[in-house]
């Protein structure tokens, strides 16, 4: 049974890698929301997120967003004096009377680089199913964030950073994200930079406290900090000065007879 399940994961992954949109044609929705998305009655994921409707099928996120995915480096291979190279899979094992039972975990991030991002953790006895579970869970946890230009050094009108400083905590790790002026780049940890880049944030400062070498806790703290961007209340007169945008950037509607 495990071999059959792994073969199914490999076939699905190969089909998605060949054409990310091709497998949506054979998609058979299992939920009412999935049926509405399949029938083009729902064309914007913000219609679900604004009402607090949970995304229960990863194909919903694939249909409504142009997502890119990336695996985060949460593990470390064995090396002399603990100096092994970092890798995407974190291996743990349980010692039993029958021997060691290894287990792998992976952390994935998906985003459209335009205000929507999602993170997911996957665990399995093999590496490929763990990776597929992580990507699937990331698509189910997609949320939108606020962007803006909250740095006092910034004179740009583009929402390239975050509008204000936010903080997230997980375990002993505390991650504080701070707005940066345009052109500064992502002055953050390498894994945090991957998350912010797929979320559409181009310039940002970050400060971490605690055991930041625990990458899983650091990633969770970063996710909680990003969710604080939409939870914090702002005044109406602060939207224009800080150029605050929630979710995707408003685009120009195509004229009649013009391609979208």
C-alpha positions, 0 to 999 in steps of 0.5 A, a space after each residue: 500500500 505504501 509503494 502504491 501511494 508513493 507511485 501516485 505521488 510521483 505520477 502527480 508530481 511529474 504531471 504538475 512539473 510537465 504542465 502545472 495547469 494540465 492536471 486541472 482539466 482532469 480535476 474532480 472537485 470534492 467540495 462545493 467551493 471547488 465546484 464553483 471554482 471549476 465552473 468559473 463562478 469564483 475567479 478571485 481567491 480574495 472572495 474566499 479569504 475575505 469571508 474566512 472560507 477555508 481552502 480545502 483543495 490545493 487545486 483551488 489555489 492553483 486555479 485562482 493564483 499563479 503560484 510558485 513553490 520553493 522548499 526551505 532548508 530546515 535540515 542538515 546532513 551529517 558532517 564533521 563536528 556538526 558542520 554538514 551541509 544544509 538540506 531541505 529534508 529534516 530527518 528524525 528517528 525513533 528507536 525501537 526494539 526492531 531498530 531505528 525508524 527514520 522520518 523525514 519532514 519538509 517545509 514548503 512556501 508558495 506564493 504569487 509574488 503579489 501579496 499572497 503566500 502560504 507555508 506548509 509542513 509535511 512529514 513522511 517516512 520517505 522524502 518525496 511524499 514529505 515534499 508533496 505533503 508540504 507543498 499541498 499544505 502550503 497551498 491550503 494555507 494561502 493568505 494575503 498580506 499588506 504591503 506598503 512603504 513604511 520607512 521614513 527614508 523612503 520617497 517611493 510611491 510603490 508598495 515594495 515593503 511592509 507598512 509598519 513593523 510586525 513581530 512573530 514568536 514561536 518557541 524561543 524564536 522572535 522574528 521582527 520585520 521592519 520596513 526598509 527603503 526602496 533599493 535596500 533589498 531583503 536584509 534578512 535570513 536566507 529562508 526568510 528572504 525566500 518567504 518574503 520574495 514569494 509574498 511580493 516584498 522586495 525590501 525589508 529588514 529583520 531582527 531575530 532573537 532566541 534559538 534562530 538555528 531552529 529553522 522550523 520555529 523561525 519559519 513559523 514565527 515569520 508566518 505569524 509576523 506576516 499574518 499580523 500585517 492584516 490583523 493590525 487596525 489602521 486608520 483610513 487617513 494612513 492608507 494613502 500616505 503609506 500606500 498600503 495595499 492588501 493582497 494583489 496590486 490593483 491592475 488596469 482593466 483591459 479595454 474592449 477588444 484588448 487582450 487581458 
